[in-house]
Amino acid sequence: MENVLHIDLNKAISEIDDRLYGSFVEHLGRAVYGGVYEPTHPTADEDGFRGDTAALVRELGVPVIRYPGGNFVSGYRWEDGTGDKAKRPRRMELAWQTIETNEVGVDEFQKWTRKVGAELMMAVNLGTRGPEEARDLVEYCNGTLDTHFAEMRRNNGFEEPFGVKLWCLGNEMDGEWQICHKDAREYARAAREAAKMMKWTDDSIELVACGSSHANMPTFGTWEETVLRECYDVVDYLSLHSYYGNPDNDTAKFLACSLDMDAFIKQVAAICDRIQAELGQERKMMLSFDEWNVWFHSNEQDKEIPKWSIAPPQLEDVYNLEDALVVGCLLMTLMKNADRVKIGCLAQLVNVIAPIMTENGGRVWRQTIYYPYLHALQYGHGVALDVKCDCETYAAGEHARVPYIETAAVYNAERGEVVVFAVNRDLENALPLRVELENASLIEHIVVTSEHVTDINTADEEKVFPTPGKTENGVSVLPPKSWNVIRYKI
């Protein structure tokens, strides 16, 4: 069979929301301390933020960053991260069993997001706290009146509101691991009342309600139904979380996990539509896939980390080529579901299951997954197209027909280009791909691959990085086990 990608500019899925390519920074491991913030680092600025880390985040162009958790947020007192640093309390952080110094909080992090050109997506604690504290935080961040929490912000040195528009109503509240875990009814009532009070405080904000922590939760489906029946009219998005791994060392199966992500999205969208019809709501519920990534490499080493340390090296997965290919496939899956998924957060951004790694006091480098994420941020804006790829398939795990070539295409009218994203899942063979696209001329073909799927990047050596690819007369050669970006001028 000839491998052919059929592209018709009139067949659109949806305009892609720029926030589809967001990320996440939690108070976990070295994500904040040693990653984002390190006052003694040679590149630190006047606020203690690492300049080398910030430069790579700006290079990516991350549009939105979710903060401060994650599991962390369900035990977090937001006031601890405001005001005079010398008076901030040190706390036992129960979610990850560490000590939180509170040197960085909402005051500092909103300043950092501005420095790196990102929007702040704030999560509120609906675990140990509730609607009142969530409302108070909205007033602190966004209040303009002469009222207590707005004045508290001003007294802390911030005359102008932070203007945080995107808010998460808790985190993974269906999980037994979560501090003050709730059943669906308990969470739905708390989320509804928090949503009401938060929007009464600032009616310009958007709210994300917790969906299931992953598709294999025993309450998946019934959780979504209960939350939506209670909260549909007061929230704007429902969240999805999912992580993927290869503990069995089965690369072919691992590379097919994006099919699981696609099925998860479609299942949740169908539930939303059913409840929409049941309630007689006019508005479709959109989705926020605000935690996704590869996560499994660090599971064993994390068991060796002593409790109650400060910023230990937790969840520091070292990513290889196959992880980069999976991340590429997951990014394409989000693009192809852009009609429902409007927000996405690669979890996380620095050191903790992240595309960016640092040494305390030392170097910073790009992990393998940095590059597909960078390319999506650079070229994945515009209209996601409904394309058809003719290619051979293989069987893996529960999937009988996994395409050897995974593809997505985006039309950017402003730039006058169509960008094709493609992963060749064949581990041994280069595959030619003919792109059927009228009135198109090639701009460039970018390839990310390496000799072995286990090749990694370190501070000393980068083995997995972009190189020029080969495309002639509309036919692109996709090297074995490769991520590809093919740009056409229209």
Disulfide bonds with the S-S distance in Angstrom:
none
